[in-house]
Amino acid sequence: MTHFAGLSKTAQARLQKLADAAGRTPHDMLKYVLRDGFEQTEQEVRLIKKRMVEAATCPAVPHEQAMERIERALDKYVDPRNLR
């Protein structure tokens, strides 16, 4: 474990746990903890990890298919006379 002068052993252990969860070093995470506090930084790491799992498990629509859907919706719902 990296040691940071001025941080209690409890805070150092918490920083290490946070860094492990984020896949970063304690040094990398320290700037966020100093700026935002432990609670906020831990919450953000949990949310990012959750969103990464969701992104990996959600079916993605290819860009070309998404654009085709948008075009069909525009053709169906937008009156071209209102675009002038």
C-alpha positions in Angstrom: 0.0 0.0 0.0 1.2 3.5 -0.8 1.7 5.7 2.2 0.6 9.3 2.2 1.9 11.6 5.0 -0.9 13.3 6.8 -3.5 10.6 6.0 -4.6 8.3 8.8 -4.1 4.6 8.3 -7.9 4.3 7.9 -8.0 7.0 5.2 -5.0 5.3 3.4 -6.8 2.0 3.5 -10.0 3.7 2.2 -8.0 5.4 -0.6 -6.4 2.1 -1.6 -9.8 0.4 -1.7 -11.2 3.2 -3.8 -8.2 3.0 -6.2 -8.7 -0.7 -6.5 -12.4 -0.3 -7.3 -11.5 2.3 -9.9 -8.6 0.4 -11.4 -6.3 3.3 -10.7 -3.5 4.0 -8.3 -4.1 5.7 -4.9 -2.0 8.6 -6.2 -4.4 9.0 -9.2 -7.5 8.9 -6.9 -6.1 11.3 -4.3 -6.7 14.4 -6.4 -10.4 13.5 -6.7 -10.7 12.7 -3.0 -9.1 16.0 -2.1 -11.4 17.9 -4.5 -14.6 16.1 -3.9 -14.2 14.0 -0.7 -14.3 10.3 -0.1 -18.1 9.9 -0.2 -18.6 11.7 -3.5 -15.6 10.0 -5.2 -16.8 6.6 -4.0 -20.3 7.3 -5.3 -18.9 8.4 -8.7 -16.8 5.2 -9.0 -19.8 3.0 -8.2 -22.0 4.9 -10.7 -19.3 4.7 -13.4 -18.9 1.0 -12.8 -22.6 0.5 -13.0 -23.0 2.4 -16.2 -20.1 0.4 -17.8 -21.9 -2.8 -17.0 -25.1 -1.5 -18.4 -23.3 -0.3 -21.6 -21.7 -3.7 -22.0 -24.9 -5.6 -21.6 -27.3 -3.3 -23.5 -27.8 -4.0 -27.2 -26.4 -1.1 -29.2 -28.0 0.2 -32.4 -25.4 0.7 -35.2 -25.1 4.3 -36.3 -26.4 3.7 -39.8 -29.5 2.0 -38.4 -30.1 4.7 -35.9 -29.9 7.4 -38.7 -32.4 5.4 -40.8 -34.9 5.3 -37.8 -34.5 9.1 -37.3 -35.1 9.7 -41.0 -38.3 7.6 -40.9 -39.5 9.4 -37.8 -38.8 12.8 -39.4 -40.6 11.8 -42.6 -43.6 10.6 -40.6 -43.9 13.4 -38.1 -42.4 16.6 -39.5 -44.2 18.7 -42.1 -41.6 19.8 -44.6 -43.6 23.1 -45.1 -42.5 24.0 -41.5 -38.9 23.7 -42.4 -38.8 26.8 -44.7 
